[in-house]
Structures are given as structure tokens and as C-alpha cells.
Amino acid sequence: MKLQHSARTDVGRTRDHNEDNYGVGESAQVETLGGLFVVCDGMGGHAAGEVASSLGVEMILNAYYETDGENRATVLEQAFERANQLIHTEGRGSMGTTGVAALIYHDVLHIANVGDSRAYLIRNGTIHQISRDHSLVSDQIAAGLVTPEQARSLHYRNVITRALGYQQDVTVDLFRWPLQANDLIVLSSDGLHGLIEDAEISRILTSGSLASGVDQLIDLANERGGTDNITAVAIIVEALDWDVPDDDEQDADPNATTQPFPISQIVAPPILQNGTAQSVALPEASPQSPSIKPIQPAATLQRNERRLTPTGAVLAAVLLIALVALIIVYLNLNPPRPAPIPAPPATSVVAPTPLPPTPPIRPTSPPPPTVIATPNSATPPKPTPVR
């Protein structure tokens, strides 16, 4: 992977000393462990903030490159925790610093963040805030209690809710995004993004060289008051480790642009800082308002991480042949039987009921006539037929 970066810090127009610090990984292990860039914005009174930010940058870089481990994001998180312990021990809880780091490792961007220093990603001219501000105003905006416009005029807009060094333990937010060639990563303290809009940062850094863009950002923040120390680190990804196009990508339109990916985390808009009020840390959020630990979507899996090797292809073919053979053997041993033909439904035959025999008809003789005797009659009466 090939990277180019430019960085600069400035005291601003209203402060008498610079409490911002930044660092860039220059270890011999950069090629194997990735490039690491850190920005810290210290606080805690005269000189104390400068000490805290210096300790934070130095410890984060050293702890990361001196620690082995397969999960480099976890190593980065542990480096932040070690920096917190060191600053807390040195200052006894009286000084602190924000901390934001960008780790570029195997074509993936890892962001670690504590406080209100920010990390941006500029892709195809569109800027996305990756980190989430740990500030009182940001929490209120996320909860819908104030609007971004109202937040610009709040007197407590500089109050942060999380920092390195004020407590023995600290919660570090981690973010992970896949990279593309020509992506531009920006780290800044609030002295920069508090006075310059996100769209302006993108336009300035993409309109010329990286070094001139960083200088223009610092100069513009000073022109708008320079109310705080100003720090900017810009990194451009010139080439990836595995920049091998897929077959579908080779057939794609070369003039087509990649759509910007969605940002699912809650982010706070830029907050202007008028005056010289200095950020102070509050105690950790109560259990009723736990810090948000972003969940990375499954779509952020690294492109081209898994490819079918020749050995895997041969193994897959052998398994397929074995499966077909098993099916053939099974069919030979258990041939399919034809389904029995169902017999037609039985119909009952009802025998006709024989008729009773008809008796022979015999002629009937009329009954013999009835003779009624009439007393003292000499002539007998005529017979009366009976029907």
C-alpha cells in the first residue's frame, strides 16, 4: 500500500502556547503493521495540556508498534488505554487530552477516538465524519435536545465528556471502513473543524496538492479568529495492497464513479468556537447514558480477502464427484418402485327382486241362486242373479 501525507499544527491567534500535538508512525514495522497517524489536543492549564498531548501521541505510537497481535484494531485500542494510564499517573488526574488515530492496515481504515478531535474520510469529493464527538453538545444534538444551529451559540460548546488521563479507565470508540484508491483521510483538532465547515475541508484538500491544502486550512482557521490551537493531518491512499480488479470491475464503465458509502454512526455537525474557552473533561457518562459503541455492518468486509485457490478448486471437484457417485450407488441399491395402480371403485350390483308367481286365473261360477220360499205359494219366484 502506498500512502502520502501532510501535517501541520499552529498555535492560533489567541493562545500563547500550543497544546496540540500530532505524530506519524515511522517504525521499521510500518510495512508490516500499517501506517499510524495520531492527533491529540491537550488541556489542563498552562503547560499541562501540552505535556498530556505529547505523552498521548508518543505512547500511542510506541505501544502500537511494540505490541504483537493478529487483531491490530485491538492493539490500537490497548495503546490508547496505556496512554490514558500514563497521563493519569503523571498528572494525577489533573490533565488530559483528546486522542484520534487513523490506522491504515491491509486496505482497511481503523479509527480510534476519545474526545472531540475528529477523523474524516473524503471519497469522490464527498466528505464523511467517521469519528463521533464525545462532547456535551454532541450528546444533546444526538438526543434531539438542541439543534445544530442552537449548538453554535451555546456557552458550554467546548465541554467534552471523555478524555485521556482524567480517569484511570477510558472507553475507546473504534471504527472500521474498507478503503479505495484515492481515498483521503483527515485528522483535525477542534481548532480547525470548529471554524471550517466539512464541505470546505473537502473542497480545499481536493483542489490542489495535499501540502498546500493543509496550509490553506490552517490559514483559513486563523482568518476566522484562530480561537484555539489548530492541527490538521491529511493522508491520501495512492495504491492498495491488493489492487486487483474483479472480472465484473474490468467490464464496468471506466468513467463510472463509486457511490459514497453510508455512515451509520451518529455524528455531530461542526461547532464554532468563539472566544478562548478551553475544553475541560467531565466525569464518564452515567449508566443511564452509556457511550455508543458502533456496530460495523457486514458490508464492510474487505474486498478480495477470500479467493478460491487451485487446491480448493480440486478439493471441491473431488467432493462433487464423490457426491454424485454416492447418489448413483444409492439409486442402484434402491431402485424406485412404480406406484401401484389403484383399483377402480367397486360397484354393488343389486339383483332384481323376483316377482311373486301369478296364480292361474280360474273362471268363477256364479253362486247358486238363493231360493226364498214363500209360504202358501204355488208358483216359485224367478231367481235373482248376484253380481
C-alpha positions in Angstrom: 0.0 0.0 0.0 1.3 3.4 -0.9 0.4 6.5 1.2 1.2 10.2 1.0 0.6 12.5 3.9 1.0 16.1 5.0 0.6 17.6 8.6 0.8 20.9 10.3 0.0 22.4 13.7 -0.4 26.1 14.6 -0.8 28.0 17.9 -3.7 30.1 16.5 -4.4 33.8 17.1 -5.5 33.8 20.8 -3.4 31.2 22.7 0.2 31.9 24.0 1.3 28.3 23.6 0.3 25.2 21.6 -1.3 22.3 23.4 -1.9 20.3 20.2 0.4 17.5 19.1 0.5 15.0 16.2 2.6 12.1 15.3 3.2 9.8 12.3 4.4 6.2 12.6 8.0 5.9 11.3 8.9 2.5 12.7 10.5 -0.1 10.6 7.4 -2.2 11.1 5.2 0.3 9.2 5.3 -2.0 6.1 4.0 -5.0 8.1 1.9 -3.3 10.8 0.4 -0.5 8.9 0.6 3.3 8.9 -0.5 5.0 12.1 -1.3 8.8 12.4 -2.3 10.4 15.7 -3.6 13.9 16.8 -4.0 14.9 20.4 -5.5 18.2 21.8 -4.3 18.7 25.4 -6.0 20.5 28.3 -5.4 21.2 31.9 -3.8 24.6 32.4 -0.5 26.2 31.4 2.0 23.6 30.1 -0.1 20.7 31.5 -2.1 20.3 28.3 1.0 20.3 26.2 2.5 17.6 28.3 -0.6 15.5 28.2 -0.9 15.7 24.4 2.8 14.9 23.9 2.6 11.9 26.2 -0.5 10.7 24.4 1.0 10.8 20.9 4.2 9.2 22.0 2.6 6.4 24.0 0.0 5.5 21.3 2.7 5.2 18.6 5.2 3.3 20.7 2.7 1.0 22.3 1.1 0.1 18.9 4.3 -0.8 17.1 5.9 -2.6 20.1 2.9 -4.9 20.6 2.3 -8.1 18.6 -1.1 -9.4 17.9 -3.2 -10.6 14.9 -6.0 -8.1 15.6 -4.4 -4.7 15.0 -7.5 -2.8 15.9 -7.4 -4.3 19.4 -3.7 -3.4 19.7 -4.6 0.2 18.8 -7.3 0.2 21.5 -4.9 -1.1 24.0 -2.4 1.6 23.0 -5.0 4.3 23.8 -5.6 2.6 27.2 -1.9 2.6 28.0 -1.7 6.3 27.1 -4.6 7.0 29.4 -2.9 5.2 32.3 0.4 7.1 31.7 -1.2 10.5 31.6 -3.4 9.8 34.6 -0.3 8.7 36.6 1.8 11.7 35.5 -0.9 14.3 36.1 -2.8 12.6 38.9 -6.0 13.2 37.2 -5.4 17.0 36.7 -4.5 17.0 33.0 -5.9 15.3 29.9 -6.0 15.2 26.2 -8.2 14.2 23.3 -6.9 11.5 21.0 -7.8 10.4 17.5 -5.8 8.0 15.4 -6.0 6.6 11.9 -4.6 3.2 11.3 -4.3 2.1 7.6 -3.7 -1.6 7.5 -4.3 -4.1 4.7 -6.6 -1.8 2.7 -8.7 -1.1 5.8 -9.1 2.2 7.7 -9.3 1.8 11.5 -10.2 4.9 13.6 -9.8 5.1 17.4 -11.3 8.1 19.1 -11.6 9.7 22.6 -12.8 13.3 22.9 -13.8 15.8 20.2 -10.9 15.6 17.8 -12.2 14.2 14.5 -11.5 11.8 11.7 -12.9 12.3 8.2 -12.9 10.3 5.0 -13.2 12.1 1.7 -14.2 9.8 -1.2 -15.1 11.0 -4.7 -15.3 14.6 -3.4 -17.8 13.8 -0.6 -16.7 14.1 3.0 -17.9 11.8 5.8 -17.2 12.2 9.5 -16.1 8.8 10.8 -15.5 9.5 14.5 -18.1 10.6 16.9 -17.6 13.7 19.1 -17.5 13.0 22.9 -18.9 16.3 23.9 -21.9 17.6 25.8 -23.3 19.4 22.9 -22.9 16.4 20.6 -24.8 14.2 23.0 -27.6 16.8 23.2 -27.8 17.1 19.4 -28.0 13.3 19.2 -30.8 13.2 21.8 -32.7 15.9 19.9 -32.5 18.4 22.8 -30.9 21.1 20.7 -30.4 21.8 17.0 -27.1 22.2 15.3 -27.9 25.9 14.8 -28.6 26.4 18.5 -25.4 24.5 19.4 -23.2 27.1 17.7 -24.1 29.7 20.3 -24.1 27.6 23.5 -21.6 28.7 26.1 -20.7 25.1 27.0 -20.0 24.0 23.4 -16.3 23.3 24.4 -17.2 20.9 27.2 -16.1 17.3 26.4 -17.4 14.2 28.1 -14.5 11.9 27.6 -10.7 12.4 27.5 -7.4 10.5 28.1 -5.8 11.0 31.5 -8.6 12.3 33.8 -9.7 8.8 35.0 -8.0 5.5 35.5 -10.1 3.8 32.9 -11.3 5.1 29.5 -13.6 3.8 26.8 -12.2 4.0 23.3 -14.5 4.1 20.2 -13.3 2.0 17.3 -14.5 2.4 13.6 -13.6 0.3 10.6 -14.1 1.1 6.9 -12.7 -0.5 3.7 -10.5 1.8 1.6 -10.4 2.6 -2.1 -7.6 4.1 -4.1 -7.6 7.9 -3.9 -9.4 8.0 -0.6 -8.3 10.9 1.6 -8.3 10.7 5.4 -8.2 13.8 7.6 -7.5 14.1 11.3 -8.2 17.5 13.0 -8.4 19.2 16.4 -11.4 21.3 17.2 -9.5 24.5 16.5 -9.8 23.5 12.8 -13.2 21.9 12.3 -14.8 24.3 14.8 -14.2 27.1 12.4 -14.3 25.4 9.0 -17.3 23.6 7.6 -16.9 20.0 6.5 -17.7 20.8 2.8 -14.9 23.5 2.9 -12.4 20.9 4.2 -13.2 18.6 1.3 -13.1 21.3 -1.3 -9.8 22.7 -0.2 -8.0 19.4 0.2 -9.2 18.1 -3.2 -8.5 21.3 -5.2 -4.7 21.1 -5.1 -1.7 19.4 -3.6 -2.0 17.8 -0.1 0.6 20.1 1.4 -1.0 23.3 0.0 -4.4 22.1 1.1 -3.3 21.7 4.7 -1.7 25.1 4.7 -4.9 26.7 3.4 -6.9 25.1 6.1 -4.7 26.4 8.8 -4.6 29.9 7.3 -8.4 29.9 6.9 -9.0 29.0 10.5 -6.7 31.8 11.6 -8.5 34.2 9.3 -11.7 33.3 11.1 -10.3 34.1 14.5 -7.9 31.4 15.3 -9.6 31.0 18.7 -7.8 27.7 19.5 -4.7 25.7 18.5 -5.1 24.3 15.0 -3.9 20.9 13.8 -4.6 19.0 10.6 -3.2 15.7 9.2 -4.2 14.6 5.7 -3.4 11.2 4.2 -4.1 10.1 0.6 -4.2 6.4 -0.4 -2.3 6.3 -3.7 -2.4 2.5 -4.1 -3.8 -0.5 -2.2 -2.1 -3.8 -1.1 -4.4 -5.9 -3.2 -5.4 -3.6 -6.0 -6.5 -6.4 -8.3 -9.8 -5.7 -10.2 -12.5 -8.3 -10.3 -13.9 -9.6 -13.6 -17.0 -7.6 -13.1 -14.9 -4.5 -12.5 -12.9 -5.0 -15.7 -16.1 -4.9 -17.7 -17.5 -1.9 -15.9 -17.6 1.6 -17.2 -14.2 3.1 -16.5 -15.8 6.6 -16.2 -18.2 5.4 -13.5 -17.7 6.8 -10.0 -18.1 4.9 -6.8 -21.1 5.9 -4.7 -20.2 7.1 -1.3 -20.9 4.6 1.4 -23.4 5.3 4.1 -22.3 6.4 7.6 -24.4 4.7 10.2 -22.9 6.3 13.3 -24.4 9.4 14.9 -22.2 12.4 14.2 -22.3 15.9 15.3 -22.0 18.9 12.9 -19.1 21.3 13.2 -19.4 23.6 16.2 -18.0 27.1 16.0 -15.8 28.1 18.9 -15.9 31.8 19.7 -13.8 33.1 22.4 -10.9 31.4 24.2 -12.7 29.0 26.4 -10.7 25.8 26.8 -12.1 22.3 26.7 -12.4 20.6 30.0 -13.3 16.9 30.8 -16.4 15.8 32.7 -16.7 12.5 34.5 -17.6 9.5 32.5 -21.2 9.2 31.3 -23.6 7.8 33.8 -25.1 4.3 33.3 -28.3 6.0 32.1 -26.4 7.4 29.2 -23.8 4.8 28.1 -21.4 5.6 25.4 -22.4 4.4 22.0 -20.3 1.5 20.6 -20.8 1.4 16.9 -21.5 -1.9 15.3 -19.9 -2.3 11.9 -22.1 -3.6 9.2 -21.2 -6.8 7.5 -20.9 -4.9 4.2 -17.5 -3.5 5.4 -15.8 -6.8 4.8 -12.6 -6.3 2.9 -12.7 -6.7 -0.9 -10.8 -9.6 -2.4 -9.9 -11.0 1.0 -11.1 -14.5 0.1 -10.4 -16.2 -3.3 -10.7 -19.9 -4.3 -7.2 -21.3 -4.5 -6.3 -24.1 -7.0 -6.1 -26.6 -4.2 -9.5 -25.5 -3.0 -10.9 -25.9 -6.6 -9.5 -29.5 -6.9 -10.9 -30.4 -3.4 -14.3 -29.0 -4.4 -14.3 -31.1 -7.7 -13.4 -34.3 -5.8 -16.2 -33.7 -3.3 -18.7 -33.1 -6.1 -17.7 -36.3 -7.9 -17.9 -38.3 -4.6 -21.4 -36.9 -4.0 -22.6 -37.9 -7.5 -21.1 -41.5 -7.1 -23.0 -41.9 -3.8 -26.2 -40.9 -5.4 -25.7 -43.4 -8.2 -24.9 -46.3 -5.8 -27.9 -45.4 -3.7 -30.2 -45.5 -6.7 -28.8 -48.9 -7.9 -29.4 -50.4 -4.5 -32.8 -48.9 -4.0 -34.4 -48.7 -7.4 -37.6 -46.7 -7.5 -40.7 -48.8 -7.4 -43.7 -47.9 -9.6 -46.6 -46.7 -7.8 -49.5 -49.3 -7.6 -52.3 -48.7 -10.0 -55.4 -48.1 -7.8 -58.3 -50.5 -8.5 -61.5 -48.9 -9.7 -64.0 -48.4 -7.0 -66.3 -51.5 -6.5 -69.9 -51.0 -7.6 -72.6 -53.0 -5.9 -74.9 -55.0 -8.2 -78.4 -55.3 -6.8 -80.2 -58.4 -8.1 -83.7 -57.7 -9.1 -86.3 -58.9 -6.7 -88.3 -61.7 -8.2 -92.0 -61.1 -8.6 -94.3 -63.5 -6.9 -95.8 -66.0 -9.2 -99.1 -65.0 -10.7 -101.7 -67.6 -9.7 -103.7 -69.0 -12.6 -107.0 -67.4 -13.3 -109.8 -69.7 -13.0 -113.3 -68.8 -14.2 -115.7 -68.3 -11.4 -119.1 -69.6 -11.4 -121.8 -67.5 -10.0 -123.1 -68.8 -6.8 -126.1 -70.9 -6.8 -129.3 -68.9 -6.7 -130.9 -68.4 -3.4 -134.3 -69.6 -3.2 -136.6 -67.9 -0.9 -139.6 -70.0 0.0 -142.9 -68.2 0.1 -145.4 -69.9 2.2 -148.6 -70.9 0.5 -147.3 -70.0 -2.9 -147.9 -72.3 -5.8 -145.6 -70.7 -8.3 -142.0 -70.5 -7.4 -140.3 -67.0 -7.8 -137.7 -66.2 -10.6 -134.1 -66.4 -9.4 -132.2 -63.0 -8.9 -128.6 -63.1 -10.2 -125.9 -62.0 -7.9 -123.1 -59.8 -9.4 
